[in-house]
């Protein structure tokens, strides 16, 4: 063995050997074990959270493979509708071209070309991290067979009345020009104002005061409301008030929703631009007046002088005119929750539009029952409460998106507005008796990315066909994912799996913590604290690290501060640590905690651990040479030999118990303690006098110690292999023949 452990010299060579020999594909007749990779977005690269989860999934896959099970770790990537379209649109904008300057087909050609160019980045990263996925089964959510599954699910759900089209309020992104689901909305408190406005009574005497944070929406008011038991306004119920600036009278209604203690106890009702007001409007059959265009400028439904104004400019004009007319009672500073799109950052508008919805309640009930009955368990168990809370308060899922990139909705319209849903237009014509001269136009919208992701556990296995892989590996064994997508993904996979496979998609859901930096801050581009996991593996110079952190910033003004902080934190850049040191760090950090602080110093510590293991292996192989020590009876073992064998047995039992409960941290710590303290610091030192002894009397003890050294070192490599596969493979290939296990490959 080389004197110095050099991970960069062995890792790529070893991975190529693994992949070339097809050792990651399911094999053997053992019980099936399957993990579905959470498909990373094809737009990006793997970040520290990905590397953390991939380490744990790989450890489970290798461990179960070594136990003789037929293991499938299913790889793939997600088409990431909004995110991918944004990337390609930015590329076009840099060339002075808008998406709408192209045909849909031409734009999609551009997206596919970009996908082919960038799609290999993630696969290369996964290989570098040692991921033992079955590359022969790699999937992309827009692959033809995956798209077929998406269409099949949509058509079947629609036929059963579980998908419908309706005009309802949605979260509308006026930058991306698309509806968003509730889960794609980032809501945070921000500083704002509360305007108290005077609405005169229509009978000509007096007024009521309403409070609003969005005065521009008053142009779409269709009522004001009071609480039915508020004595201050009981006499006004059924009266009408004049809507300032709009020249309309609107009714005073009573509704339990109104909080008498908020403001004056009178609220304006704008059913077309507020979710709560929409519900009130439905109860009282109020008209809906849409005052915005899709780009959040004012529409033709408002007085002419406001038409075409941006919503925030319109706010200034409306307030100015109200103030001039004496209709502003007062203005207060007010903190309010602002909804923004998670991709664009734009302030979202509740917007009335036609969209496609999944009727979710009939799908949610079986998914709730499956977890309640223990058919799927969450680890840690506390996350089940989060799952139940959301599932029991779930609303219908808006699945249509006004994008070009994604699975196009399989619905067609004729010239009279009739809607036909089918697998293709040929099926539609056949089912509805439509002749070839009837013009059909396919719906322009695409499905929410999470719709196809919800089918991942069975679509990747060949559904809707009844394939051997589907029969063997569904339900899958465990899903490893983050708590932030329990709602986005886990819940929806549960619903779709139970609906179309009549069984849960996975038996266990292991929820990992969120990787934070050493200060406990979330890693983000704007904070300048992001670390590429491969920069820890291979190292990176200070200047390259600064360039990586400051390029592509949404706020370029942050670059100087990020550069200064980076120079202070990493004055020499980041030294190479190798994949195994990073993986062992992740395993040691994998506790049930919600948040996990990552410190580079720990990786350096586990790099030292790898050096220790390497040096121990060098010592053993040098002492053994080409000798294959014969097996030894227990009676021939020394006290030290029996002690280390007993210690290792206990360590192995701890590791197996820990991995069964997803306590990777316990497994890593047990292996670290045995390797460093018991094997290296104690046992190896105890063997030196025995191995140096001469004479016939010492031969038997020497042989027993040599056999123990070989067996324990070989078995230790197998125990460590799920966590640190590269160094253990390199050592195992040298020591296995000396322990009588040549050619025994299970990992």
LINRAKA-V58802 format. One record per residue. N is the residue number from 1. RES is the residue in one letter. PSI is psi in radians with two decimals (none if undefined). Layout:
N:RES:PSI / N:RES:PSI
//
This chain:
1:X:2.55 / 2:X:2.63 / 3:X:-0.63 / 4:X:2.36 / 5:X:2.07 / 6:X:1.55 / 7:X:-0.61 / 8:X:-0.34 / 9:X:-0.30 / 10:X:-0.48 / 11:X:-0.87 / 12:X:-0.70 / 13:X:-0.77 / 14:X:-0.76 / 15:X:-0.73 / 16:X:-0.67 / 17:X:-0.80 / 18:X:-0.89 / 19:X:-0.74 / 20:X:-0.64 / 21:X:-0.03 / 22:X:0.49 / 23:X:-0.06 / 24:X:-0.18 / 25:X:2.64 / 26:X:2.42 / 27:X:2.81 / 28:X:3.09 / 29:X:0.26 / 30:X:2.94 / 31:X:2.46 / 32:X:2.57 / 33:X:2.20 / 34:X:2.37 / 35:X:2.26 / 36:X:2.15 / 37:X:2.33 / 38:X:1.94 / 39:X:2.05 / 40:X:2.65 / 41:X:2.32 / 42:X:-0.23 / 43:X:-0.43 / 44:X:-2.68 / 45:X:2.90 / 46:X:2.26 / 47:X:-3.04 / 48:X:-0.62 / 49:X:-0.74 / 50:X:-0.87 / 51:X:-0.68 / 52:X:-0.94 / 53:X:-0.67 / 54:X:-0.64 / 55:X:-0.77 / 56:X:-0.72 / 57:X:-0.69 / 58:X:-0.69 / 59:X:-0.76 / 60:X:-0.75 / 61:X:-0.82 / 62:X:-0.71 / 63:X:-0.84 / 64:X:-0.58 / 65:X:-0.73 / 66:X:-0.38 / 67:X:0.04 / 68:X:0.11 / 69:X:2.71 / 70:X:1.84 / 71:X:2.28 / 72:X:2.02 / 73:X:1.86 / 74:X:2.05 / 75:X:2.94 / 76:X:2.98 / 77:X:2.77 / 78:X:2.51 / 79:X:-0.30 / 80:X:1.19 / 81:X:-1.15 / 82:X:-0.81 / 83:X:-0.77 / 84:X:-0.77 / 85:X:-0.68 / 86:X:-0.75 / 87:X:-0.83 / 88:X:-0.64 / 89:X:-0.66 / 90:X:-0.66 / 91:X:-0.74 / 92:X:-0.74 / 93:X:-0.63 / 94:X:-0.39 / 95:X:0.07 / 96:X:0.41 / 97:X:2.42 / 98:X:2.69 / 99:X:-0.71 / 100:X:-0.15 / 101:X:-0.30 / 102:X:2.78 / 103:X:2.85 / 104:X:-0.78 / 105:X:-0.72 / 106:X:-0.68 / 107:X:-0.75 / 108:X:-0.61 / 109:X:-0.71 / 110:X:-0.70 / 111:X:-0.79 / 112:X:-0.69 / 113:X:-0.74 / 114:X:-0.69 / 115:X:-0.75 / 116:X:-0.61 / 117:X:-0.72 / 118:X:-0.30 / 119:X:-0.44 / 120:X:-0.23 / 121:X:-0.82 / 122:X:-0.74 / 123:X:-0.71 / 124:X:-0.71 / 125:X:-0.74 / 126:X:-0.72 / 127:X:-0.70 / 128:X:-0.52 / 129:X:-0.06 / 130:X:0.28 / 131:X:2.13 / 132:X:0.93 / 133:X:2.75 / 134:X:1.63 / 135:X:-0.40 / 136:X:-0.29 / 137:X:0.29 / 138:X:2.35 / 139:X:2.67 / 140:X:2.38 / 141:X:-0.25 / 142:X:0.14 / 143:X:2.63 / 144:X:-0.77 / 145:X:-0.55 / 146:X:-0.70 / 147:X:-0.63 / 148:X:-0.72 / 149:X:-0.71 / 150:X:-0.84 / 151:X:-0.74 / 152:X:-0.77 / 153:X:-0.78 / 154:X:-0.84 / 155:X:-0.76 / 156:X:-0.75 / 157:X:-0.70 / 158:X:-0.73 / 159:X:-0.49 / 160:X:0.13 / 161:X:0.28 / 162:X:-0.06 / 163:X:2.31 / 164:X:2.83 / 165:X:2.30 / 166:X:2.75 / 167:X:1.93 / 168:X:2.93 / 169:X:2.40 / 170:X:2.89 / 171:X:1.95 / 172:X:2.23 / 173:X:1.92 / 174:X:-0.11 / 175:X:-0.87 / 176:X:-0.21 / 177:X:0.85 / 178:X:2.73 / 179:X:2.64 / 180:X:2.59 / 181:X:2.87 / 182:X:-0.58 / 183:X:-0.23 / 184:X:0.19 / 185:X:2.24 / 186:X:1.95 / 187:X:2.20 / 188:X:2.64 / 189:X:2.37 / 190:X:2.82 / 191:X:2.36 / 192:X:-2.77 / 193:X:2.71 / 194:X:2.00 / 195:X:2.28 / 196:X:2.00 / 197:X:2.51 / 198:X:2.11 / 199:X:2.01 / 200:X:2.55 / 201:X:2.49 / 202:X:-0.47 / 203:X:-0.13 / 204:X:-0.05 / 205:X:2.11 / 206:X:-3.06 / 207:X:2.93 / 208:X:2.68 / 209:X:2.20 / 210:X:2.60 / 211:X:2.40 / 212:X:2.58 / 213:X:-0.10 / 214:X:1.32 / 215:X:-0.45 / 216:X:-0.46 / 217:X:-0.14 / 218:X:-0.43 / 219:X:-0.25 / 220:X:0.18 / 221:X:2.47 / 222:X:0.09 / 223:X:2.88 / 224:X:2.64 / 225:X:2.59 / 226:X:2.85 / 227:X:2.40 / 228:X:-0.35 / 229:X:0.25 / 230:X:1.91 / 231:X:-0.38 / 232:X:-0.52 / 233:X:0.18 / 234:X:-0.66 / 235:X:-0.27 / 236:X:-0.25 / 237:X:2.20 / 238:X:-0.26 / 239:X:3.12 / 240:X:2.65 / 241:X:2.74 / 242:X:2.33 / 243:X:1.89 / 244:X:2.56 / 245:X:-0.41 / 246:X:-0.32 / 247:X:0.54 / 248:X:2.66 / 249:X:2.46 / 250:X:2.68 / 251:X:2.77 / 252:X:2.11 / 253:X:2.86 / 254:X:2.31 / 255:X:2.43 / 256:X:-0.36 / 257:X:-0.52 / 258:X:2.32 / 259:X:1.93 / 260:X:-0.37 / 261:X:-0.09 / 262:X:2.15 / 263:X:-2.30 / 264:X:-0.09 / 265:X:0.06 / 266:X:2.27 / 267:X:2.56 / 268:X:2.54 / 269:X:2.05 / 270:X:1.43 / 271:X:-0.47 / 272:X:-0.07 / 273:X:0.43 / 274:X:2.30 / 275:X:-0.72 / 276:X:-0.71 / 277:X:-0.58 / 278:X:-0.76 / 279:X:-0.71 / 280:X:-0.76 / 281:X:-0.67 / 282:X:-0.70 / 283:X:-0.58 / 284:X:0.15 / 285:X:0.84 / 286:X:2.60 / 287:X:2.70 / 288:X:2.10 / 289:X:1.93 / 290:X:1.94 / 291:X:-0.02 / 292:X:2.67 / 293:X:2.99 / 294:X:-0.45 / 295:X:0.22 / 296:X:0.54 / 297:X:2.84 / 298:X:2.42 / 299:X:-3.08 / 300:X:-0.01 / 301:X:-0.08 / 302:X:2.88 / 303:X:2.54 / 304:X:-0.60 / 305:X:-0.30 / 306:X:-0.19 / 307:X:2.41 / 308:X:-0.15 / 309:X:2.52 / 310:X:2.59 / 311:X:-0.63 / 312:X:-0.55 / 313:X:-0.69 / 314:X:-0.64 / 315:X:-0.80 / 316:X:-0.75 / 317:X:-0.77 / 318:X:-0.80 / 319:X:-0.72 / 320:X:-0.78 / 321:X:-0.67 / 322:X:-0.71 / 323:X:-0.74 / 324:X:-0.52 / 325:X:0.06 / 326:X:0.43 / 327:X:0.01 / 328:X:1.95 / 329:X:-0.80 / 330:X:2.89 / 331:X:2.34 / 332:X:2.62 / 333:X:2.51 / 334:X:2.25 / 335:X:2.28 / 336:X:2.79 / 337:X:2.14 / 338:X:2.18 / 339:X:2.25 / 340:X:2.64 / 341:X:2.38 / 342:X:-0.28 / 343:X:-0.84 / 344:X:-0.44 / 345:X:0.02 / 346:X:2.58 / 347:X:2.18 / 348:X:2.72 / 349:X:2.32 / 350:X:2.11 / 351:X:2.36 / 352:X:2.05 / 353:X:2.81 / 354:X:2.23 / 355:X:2.91 / 356:X:2.43 / 357:X:2.57 / 358:X:2.21 / 359:X:1.86 / 360:X:-0.51 / 361:X:-0.80 / 362:X:-0.44 / 363:X:-0.52 / 364:X:-0.64 / 365:X:-0.84 / 366:X:-0.58 / 367:X:-0.60 / 368:X:-0.78 / 369:X:-0.65 / 370:X:-0.67 / 371:X:-0.68 / 372:X:-0.65 / 373:X:-0.07 / 374:X:0.16 / 375:X:-0.51 / 376:X:2.30 / 377:X:2.53 / 378:X:2.43 / 379:X:2.05 / 380:X:2.68 / 381:X:-0.46 / 382:X:-0.45 / 383:X:-0.30 / 384:X:-0.60 / 385:X:-0.70 / 386:X:-0.76 / 387:X:-0.86 / 388:X:-0.75 / 389:X:-0.75 / 390:X:-0.77 / 391:X:-0.56 / 392:X:-0.14 / 393:X:0.46 / 394:X:2.60 / 395:X:2.86 / 396:X:2.52 / 397:X:2.04 / 398:X:1.99 / 399:X:-0.04 / 400:X:2.48 / 401:X:2.42 / 402:X:1.17 / 403:X:3.00 / 404:X:-0.45 / 405:X:2.08 / 406:X:-3.02 / 407:X:1.99 / 408:X:2.43 / 409:X:2.24 / 410:X:1.11 / 411:X:2.51 / 412:X:2.64 / 413:X:2.45 / 414:X:-3.12 / 415:X:-0.29 / 416:X:0.07 / 417:X:0.06 / 418:X:2.53 / 419:X:2.30 / 420:X:2.24 / 421:X:2.32 / 422:X:3.04 / 423:X:-0.49 / 424:X:3.04 / 425:X:-0.47 / 426:X:-0.77 / 427:X:-0.71 / 428:X:-0.82 / 429:X:-0.72 / 430:X:-0.75 / 431:X:-0.57 / 432:X:0.13 / 433:X:0.67 / 434:X:2.19 / 435:X:2.92 / 436:X:-0.39 / 437:X:-0.05 / 438:X:2.10 / 439:X:2.17 / 440:X:2.40 / 441:X:2.15 / 442:X:2.53 / 443:X:2.36 / 444:X:-0.35 / 445:X:2.84 / 446:X:2.93 / 447:X:2.59 / 448:X:2.37 / 449:X:-0.63 / 450:X:-0.25 / 451:X:-0.85 / 452:X:-0.60 / 453:X:-0.52 / 454:X:-0.34 / 455:X:-0.04 / 456:X:-0.77 / 457:X:-0.41 / 458:X:-0.46 / 459:X:-0.59 / 460:X:-0.34 / 461:X:0.12 / 462:X:-0.08 / 463:X:2.48 / 464:X:0.02 / 465:X:2.65 / 466:X:1.55 / 467:X:2.76 / 468:X:-0.66 / 469:X:-0.71 / 470:X:-0.76 / 471:X:-0.62 / 472:X:-0.72 / 473:X:-0.07 / 474:X:2.29 / 475:X:2.65 / 476:X:2.96 / 477:X:-0.88 / 478:X:2.53 / 479:X:2.22 / 480:X:2.03 / 481:X:3.08 / 482:X:2.75 / 483:X:-0.36 / 484:X:-0.24 / 485:X:0.41 / 486:X:-0.74 / 487:X:-0.84 / 488:X:-0.78 / 489:X:-0.92 / 490:X:-0.89 / 491:X:-0.70 / 492:X:-0.59 / 493:X:-0.67 / 494:X:-0.82 / 495:X:-0.80 / 496:X:-0.66 / 497:X:-0.80 / 498:X:-0.60 / 499:X:-0.80 / 500:X:-0.31 / 501:X:-0.05 / 502:X:0.50 / 503:X:2.79 / 504:X:2.63 / 505:X:-0.34 / 506:X:2.60 / 507:X:-0.67 / 508:X:2.55 / 509:X:1.86 / 510:X:2.01 / 511:X:2.08 / 512:X:2.83 / 513:X:3.02 / 514:X:2.23 / 515:X:2.11 / 516:X:2.94 / 517:X:-3.11 / 518:X:-0.29 / 519:X:-0.01 / 520:X:0.27 / 521:X:2.56 / 522:X:2.42 / 523:X:2.19 / 524:X:2.72 / 525:X:-0.71 / 526:X:-0.49 / 527:X:-0.32 / 528:X:0.44 / 529:X:0.25 / 530:X:2.41 / 531:X:2.22 / 532:X:2.18 / 533:X:-0.57 / 534:X:-0.35 / 535:X:-0.46 / 536:X:-0.67 / 537:X:-0.90 / 538:X:-0.23 / 539:X:2.76 / 540:X:2.49 / 541:X:2.80 / 542:X:-0.81 / 543:X:-0.68 / 544:X:-0.61 / 545:X:-0.73 / 546:X:-0.79 / 547:X:-0.71 / 548:X:-0.69 / 549:X:-0.44 / 550:X:-0.18 / 551:X:2.52 / 552:X:0.36 / 553:X:2.39 / 554:X:-0.46 / 555:X:1.51 / 556:X:-0.42 / 557:X:-0.25 / 558:X:-0.24 / 559:X:-0.82 / 560:X:-0.74 / 561:X:-0.67 / 562:X:-0.72 / 563:X:-0.77 / 564:X:-0.78 / 565:X:-0.67 / 566:X:-0.73 / 567:X:-0.64 / 568:X:-0.68 / 569:X:-0.67 / 570:X:1.18 / 571:X:-0.44 / 572:X:0.23 / 573:X:-2.78 / 574:X:2.17 / 575:X:2.68 / 576:X:2.36 / 577:X:-0.31 / 578:X:2.73 / 579:X:-0.75 / 580:X:-0.68 / 581:X:-0.70 / 582:X:-0.77 / 583:X:-0.76 / 584:X:-0.61 / 585:X:-0.84 / 586:X:-0.76 / 587:X:-0.75 / 588:X:-0.43 / 589:X:-0.20 / 590:X:1.25 / 591:X:3.06 / 592:X:0.07 / 593:X:2.59 / 594:X:-0.58 / 595:X:2.42 / 596:X:2.07 / 597:X:2.27 / 598:X:2.20 / 599:X:2.26 / 600:X:-0.50 / 601:X:-0.54 / 602:X:-0.63 / 603:X:-0.71 / 604:X:-0.66 / 605:X:-0.71 / 606:X:-0.35 / 607:X:-0.69 / 608:X:-0.63 / 609:X:-0.76 / 610:X:-0.71 / 611:X:-0.75 / 612:X:-0.79 / 613:X:-0.75 / 614:X:-0.80 / 615:X:-0.62 / 616:X:-0.73 / 617:X:-0.66 / 618:X:-0.75 / 619:X:-0.83 / 620:X:-0.82 / 621:X:-0.58 / 622:X:-0.69 / 623:X:-0.51 / 624:X:-0.53 / 625:X:-2.31 / 626:X:0.12 / 627:X:2.39 / 628:X:1.67 / 629:X:2.40 / 630:X:2.73 / 631:X:2.65 / 632:X:2.40 / 633:X:2.64 / 634:X:-0.58 / 635:X:-0.32 / 636:X:-0.01 / 637:X:2.52 / 638:X:2.98 / 639:X:-0.76 / 640:X:-0.71 / 641:X:-0.80 / 642:X:-0.66 / 643:X:-0.83 / 644:X:-0.60 / 645:X:-0.71 / 646:X:-0.77 / 647:X:-0.75 / 648:X:-0.70 / 649:X:-0.75 / 650:X:-0.69 / 651:X:-0.78 / 652:X:-0.69 / 653:X:-0.69 / 654:X:-0.76 / 655:X:-0.81 / 656:X:-0.73 / 657:X:-0.72 / 658:X:-0.79 / 659:X:-0.55 / 660:X:-0.48 / 661:X:0.26 / 662:X:0.55 / 663:X:1.31 / 664:X:-0.54 / 665:X:-0.71 / 666:X:-0.74 / 667:X:-0.80 / 668:X:-0.76 / 669:X:-0.68 / 670:X:-0.75 / 671:X:-0.66 / 672:X:-0.84 / 673:X:-0.78 / 674:X:-0.82 / 675:X:-0.88 / 676:X:-0.92 / 677:X:-0.97 / 678:X:-0.86 / 679:X:-0.93 / 680:X:-0.92 / 681:X:-0.51 / 682:X:-1.09 / 683:X:-0.79 / 684:X:-0.66 / 685:X:-0.66 / 686:X:-0.45 / 687:X:-0.39 / 688:X:-0.84 / 689:X:-0.64 / 690:X:-0.78 / 691:X:-0.41 / 692:X:-0.21 / 693:X:2.57 / 694:X:2.82 / 695:X:2.84 / 696:X:-0.63 / 697:X:-0.51 / 698:X:-0.20 / 699:X:-0.79 / 700:X:-0.79 / 701:X:-0.68 / 702:X:-0.77 / 703:X:-0.74 / 704:X:-0.70 / 705:X:-0.72 / 706:X:-0.75 / 707:X:-0.71 / 708:X:-0.78 / 709:X:-0.86 / 710:X:-0.80 / 711:X:-0.77 / 712:X:-0.75 / 713:X:-0.75 / 714:X:-0.82 / 715:X:-0.59 / 716:X:-0.64 / 717:X:-0.69 / 718:X:-0.65 / 719:X:-0.66 / 720:X:-0.39 / 721:X:-0.76 / 722:X:-0.51 / 723:X:-0.69 / 724:X:1.36 / 725:X:-0.52 / 726:X:-0.94 / 727:X:-0.63 / 728:X:-0.62 / 729:X:-0.78 / 730:X:-0.74 / 731:X:-0.76 / 732:X:-0.70 / 733:X:-0.47 / 734:X:-0.58 / 735:X:-0.41 / 736:X:-0.78 / 737:X:-0.58 / 738:X:-0.28 / 739:X:0.17 / 740:X:0.43 / 741:X:0.49 / 742:X:2.31 / 743:X:-0.01 / 744:X:1.62 / 745:X:2.03 / 746:X:-0.44 / 747:X:none
//
